[in-house]
């Protein structure tokens, strides 16, 4: 089968050079020590994601949220590298992984979780919570995971549905899917496994109040902040996103402007809008559509897949075009399309125009709302470990007049 | 990988497909449907440990091969001729005594299902799903022993097992691909 190439090489000129020791990523973290870190790891057609939480307000220790582990080895190697850089405690430390999420039980999402549990699980309680959608699947990965969990009573388990929220100090996670309606159809297999995916909205900073000492007392004040939002789409497809648009309605509904205004005042943003969107299902043609991309309106869109040519043709032309069109409407006016780098669209499996891998993607999200998200490419191939010192920052390419005009 | 001492396990025998000791069947699952393609994955046959759990010994979870096939072709060659009334869906599982040479590590597409299954094939989807469901529930809560389960429940379960054992699975036949499908 011949698959058309839908993702071009990443221009070397769109990335900054590798910085001097300890490297540009670690230097950026040192400059912004309260930042939230997000890693979308290059594992080919599969998902492995790591959130390194900001230092905890009580003990200044960074802890972790892991969302899917497609393959053994690579994520643990990254944790070792982060520990060696002094960013996290030794992998396996009690309470280190605040949350482990298996978005759904496909091999390319949970194939490395047993390895992770074998390394770090234990009565010391490295892993605090485990979330999975409750979808039953008869593969060895699923069975091995269940065996591991059966003998790990210290891990708290949860099957979240849309609306479930967990706040971890400065960071809030909200499940957007699966909806209760989908969850109740799992047992009859009336829902496809991809649509069982746990989709997550991450808010940082989530804090909406602050304490203000005034004379002999301290007042607590509301502090609505324009925080950053990351939407991690797992493998959700049309059915799941359709339910999400019901559960999290658009706020600009012309038929009820008053309600829309009140909702906007209450929550500040559209429920689904995000600053960074990990596009669902490796940008398959069934994962997203233009309407969803316009509503999310994320300036940064990330895809976890090979850069075309894989067995399934991920990422698909239709999905990539929807992502591009949402950032820059060209189909009506025939405006020349800007590059993916200009549009903020990045694929983990992309190569540089020099032929080497662009690699995993790291995002540094500052606590200060006005600072932009900084992206880095790590230069690793799917089966090679990440070298943090090799990070190259994605240079900010200013949008043109045409793309600004297209913003939904 | 989950380390299980080999001497503490026995081969898994589905209720609907009693298997002789020493068999070398493969365990095949329809893992994913992407557009027109179905992805099949093949693993070694599972064992059952001392607690009754399905396990893949020695890290054989990663010891899998795969193949992609047009989903309509899969349906035409396997589901329709055997009157499987459903469309192929993720989680369908098969016992395969004689896998053919079409399996690979990089999910090559085949144009004839007989490139994957050289001999008989057994549809063990019901047993496989039940085993997965039991594994799921065992991980969530307590696993009581049989004597602590209500007598009525045990009697009902025994009746179900007798009925299923009386109707063992028959091998599925695989037809040739339709003319011109290549």
Interface residues (C-beta under 8 A of the other chain):
Chain A: X1 X72 X106 X107 X111 X114 X115 X118 X134 X136 X137 X138 X139 X140 X141 X142 X143 X144 X146 X147 X148 X149 X150 X157 X189 X192 X193 X284 X285 X286 X311 X312 X313
Chain B: X1 X2 X27 X29 X31 X32 X33 X34 X35 X37 X39 X41 X43 X46 X49 X53 X54 X55 X56 X60 X61 X62 X64 X68 X89 X90 X91 X93 X106 X107 X108 X109 X125 X128 X129 X131 X132 X133 X135 X136 X138 X139 X140 X143
